[in-house]
């Protein structure tokens, strides 16, 4: 029997160049402008969003299905997140939260819907949000944008966020470092949550996909080996179930990321008074 190729569930996360681009140096560091599978997937996601909103932004009195979907997505951010959490003062920040939510949502869904190609050995898509560099960039960008906004709106008073009111001075000596640490660890947890959920789901799907193929090949040997078709079929059933679960996780993680970004904004917009 021919030796079966090793199962490599992490192969789908490898970054490789698709189009070689120019390389220049910035401050002594090389900057490669080549288009990789990660960049190509992000470009594809951006094009999907552009085409979707170009096709649905018609302002019809009776909205079609596309326009209704676009309005529903906007209402999720405006009426479910920003409105209840921040209030009326959060209106100026709806576009950013909306863009953040949609970018993560589309990239998540792309990586799940087209992941079946990875099981067959085809690089149809790349799970962008399973790369820590990408999720960390989104988290850091969001976190420091909110942090800078806090200083712009409130000046040095914003540092009062790290000193809980009503505490004795002696307790503040211990509480301020803890508050600072817990505050600046936010982008780490924000990035790791999205990265971990998408990475884990794709690894499990890849493993079960490998089981389907490997066991089916064993079953083709005939004789008693045909019993291998049973666990192969069970593995395929698991893939179908996991795909449905991953679709839910993809939507949920985009919502959670946007929700946490809204909570962080609330601390800045409603700083000094509860909402």
C-alpha positions in Angstrom: 0.0 0.0 0.0 1.3 3.4 -0.9 2.4 5.6 2.0 -0.3 8.2 2.8 0.8 11.8 3.1 1.2 13.2 6.6 -1.7 15.2 8.0 -0.7 18.8 8.3 -3.5 20.9 9.7 -1.3 23.9 10.1 -0.3 24.0 6.4 -3.4 26.1 5.6 -2.0 29.0 7.7 1.3 29.2 5.9 1.9 32.5 4.1 3.3 32.4 0.6 3.8 34.9 -2.1 1.4 35.1 -5.1 2.8 38.1 -6.9 6.4 39.3 -6.4 6.5 43.0 -5.6 9.3 45.5 -5.0 11.4 45.5 -1.8 12.7 48.7 -0.3 14.2 49.6 3.0 12.7 51.9 5.6 14.9 52.8 8.5 17.2 49.9 7.7 14.3 47.4 7.7 13.3 45.6 4.5 9.7 46.2 3.4 8.4 43.6 0.9 5.4 44.9 -1.2 4.7 41.4 -2.6 1.1 40.2 -2.7 0.7 37.1 -0.4 -2.2 34.8 0.0 -3.1 36.8 3.2 -3.0 40.1 1.3 -5.0 38.6 -1.6 -7.7 37.4 0.8 -8.0 40.9 2.4 -8.2 42.5 -1.0 -11.0 40.0 -2.0 -12.8 40.8 1.3 -12.6 44.6 0.6 -13.9 44.1 -3.0 -16.8 42.1 -1.7 -17.8 44.9 0.7 -17.4 47.5 -2.0 -19.4 45.6 -4.5 -22.1 44.8 -1.9 -22.7 48.4 -0.8 -22.4 49.7 -4.4 -25.2 47.4 -5.4 -27.4 48.1 -2.3 -26.9 51.8 -1.8 -29.9 52.8 -4.0 -32.1 54.5 -1.3 -35.3 52.9 -2.6 -38.5 53.5 -0.7 -39.3 49.8 -0.7 -35.9 48.2 -0.1 -34.9 45.1 -2.0 -33.3 42.2 -0.3 -29.8 43.5 -0.6 -30.7 46.9 0.8 -32.7 45.3 3.6 -29.6 43.2 4.5 -27.3 46.2 4.5 -29.7 48.2 6.7 -30.1 45.3 9.1 -26.3 45.0 9.5 -26.1 48.8 10.1 -28.9 48.5 12.7 -27.1 45.8 14.5 -24.3 48.2 15.2 -26.4 51.4 15.6 -29.3 50.1 17.7 -27.9 47.0 19.3 -24.4 48.1 20.2 -23.7 51.8 20.0 -27.1 53.1 21.0 -27.7 51.0 24.2 -24.0 51.0 25.3 -22.9 54.6 24.6 -26.1 56.5 23.9 -26.8 59.4 21.6 -23.3 60.7 21.9 -22.0 57.6 20.3 -23.5 58.4 16.8 -20.2 59.8 15.4 -18.5 56.6 16.1 -21.0 54.3 14.4 -19.1 54.3 11.1 -15.9 53.0 12.6 -17.6 50.3 14.6 -19.7 49.4 11.6 -16.6 49.1 9.4 -14.7 47.1 12.0 -17.7 44.7 12.4 -18.1 44.2 8.6 -14.4 43.7 7.8 -14.1 41.0 10.5 -17.4 39.4 9.6 -16.6 39.1 5.9 -13.0 37.8 6.5 -14.4 35.2 9.0 -17.1 34.0 6.7 -14.8 33.8 3.7 -12.4 31.6 5.6 -15.2 29.2 6.6 -17.2 29.1 3.4 -14.2 28.5 1.2 -12.3 26.3 3.8 -13.6 23.1 2.1 -11.0 23.8 -0.6 -8.3 23.5 2.0 -9.5 20.0 2.8 -9.0 19.1 -0.8 -5.5 20.6 -0.9 -6.6 23.8 -2.8 -5.6 27.2 -1.5 -9.0 28.8 -2.3 -8.9 31.1 0.6 -6.7 32.1 3.5 -8.0 32.4 7.1 -6.9 36.0 7.6 -8.3 36.3 11.1 -6.5 33.2 12.2 -3.3 35.2 11.9 -2.3 36.9 15.2 -0.5 39.7 13.3 -3.9 40.7 11.7 -6.0 40.4 14.8 -3.4 42.2 16.9 -3.3 45.1 14.4 -7.0 45.5 14.5 -7.0 45.3 18.3 -4.1 47.8 18.8 -5.5 50.2 16.2 -8.8 50.2 18.1 -7.4 50.4 21.5 -4.9 53.2 20.9 -7.5 55.2 18.8 -9.8 55.1 21.8 -7.0 55.9 24.2 -5.9 58.9 22.2 -9.5 60.0 21.8 -9.7 60.0 25.6 -6.9 62.5 25.9 -8.3 64.7 23.1 -11.7 64.9 24.7 -10.7 65.1 28.4 -7.0 65.9 28.6 -5.0 64.8 31.7 -8.3 64.2 33.5 -8.6 61.0 31.5 -5.8 59.5 33.7 -8.5 59.4 36.5 -9.7 56.3 34.8 -6.8 54.4 36.5 -7.7 55.8 40.0 -11.0 54.5 41.3 -12.9 57.1 43.2 -13.6 56.8 46.9 -10.5 54.7 47.8 -8.0 55.6 50.5 -4.6 56.9 49.2 -2.9 53.8 50.6 -5.1 51.5 48.5 -4.6 53.6 45.4 -0.8 52.8 45.6 -1.8 49.2 44.9 -4.8 49.7 42.7 -3.4 52.2 40.1 -0.7 49.7 38.8 -3.4 47.0 38.7 -5.8 49.2 36.8 -3.1 50.3 34.3 -2.1 46.7 33.7 -5.6 45.5 33.3 -6.3 48.4 30.9 -3.3 47.9 28.6 -3.8 44.1 28.5 -7.1 44.7 26.6 -5.6 44.6 23.1 -3.9 41.3 23.9 -7.2 39.7 25.0 -9.1 41.3 22.1 -6.6 39.9 19.6 -6.2 36.5 21.2 -9.9 35.9 21.4 -10.6 36.3 17.7 -7.3 34.6 16.7 -7.8 31.6 19.0 -11.4 30.9 18.0 -10.7 31.1 14.2 -7.5 29.1 14.4 -8.9 26.3 16.6 -12.0 25.9 14.4 -10.0 25.6 11.2 -7.6 23.1 12.7 -10.3 20.8 13.9 -12.1 21.0 10.5 -8.9 20.2 8.7 -8.2 17.2 10.9 -11.7 15.7 10.3 -11.3 16.4 6.6 -8.1 14.5 6.6 -9.8 11.6 8.4 -12.5 11.5 5.7 -10.0 11.2 2.9 -7.5 8.9 4.7 -10.1 6.4 5.9 -11.9 6.4 2.5 -8.6 5.4 0.8 -8.2 2.6 3.4 -11.7 1.4 2.7 -11.0 1.2 -1.0 -8.5 -1.6 -0.3 -11.4 -4.1 0.0 -12.1 -6.9 2.5 -12.3 -6.0 6.2 -10.8 -2.6 5.4 -14.1 -1.5 3.9 -15.3 -1.0 7.4 -13.1 2.2 7.4 -15.9 3.8 5.3 -18.0 4.0 8.5 -15.7 6.3 10.5 -15.0 8.1 7.2 -18.7 8.9 6.9 -18.9 9.8 10.6 -16.0 12.2 10.1 -17.8 13.8 7.1 -20.9 14.3 9.3 -18.7 16.0 11.9 -17.3 18.3 9.2 -20.9 19.3 8.2 -21.8 20.0 11.9 -18.5 21.9 12.5 -19.0 24.0 9.4 -22.4 25.1 10.7 -20.8 25.8 14.1 -17.9 27.7 12.6 -20.4 29.9 10.7 -22.0 30.8 14.0 -18.6 31.4 15.6 -17.5 33.6 12.7 -20.6 35.9 13.1 -20.4 35.8 16.9 -16.7 36.7 17.0 -17.2 39.7 14.7 -20.0 40.9 17.0 -18.0 40.4 20.2 -15.0 42.3 18.8 -17.3 45.2 17.8 -19.1 45.0 21.1 -15.9 45.3 23.1 -14.7 48.1 21.0 -18.0 49.9 21.8 -17.5 49.3 25.5 -14.0 50.8 25.3 -15.4 53.8 23.5 -18.1 54.2 26.1 -15.5 54.8 28.8 -14.2 57.7 26.8 -17.4 59.2 25.6 -19.2 59.0 28.9 -16.1 59.5 31.0 -16.8 60.9 34.5 -20.5 59.9 34.5 -22.4 56.7 34.1 -24.6 55.7 31.2 
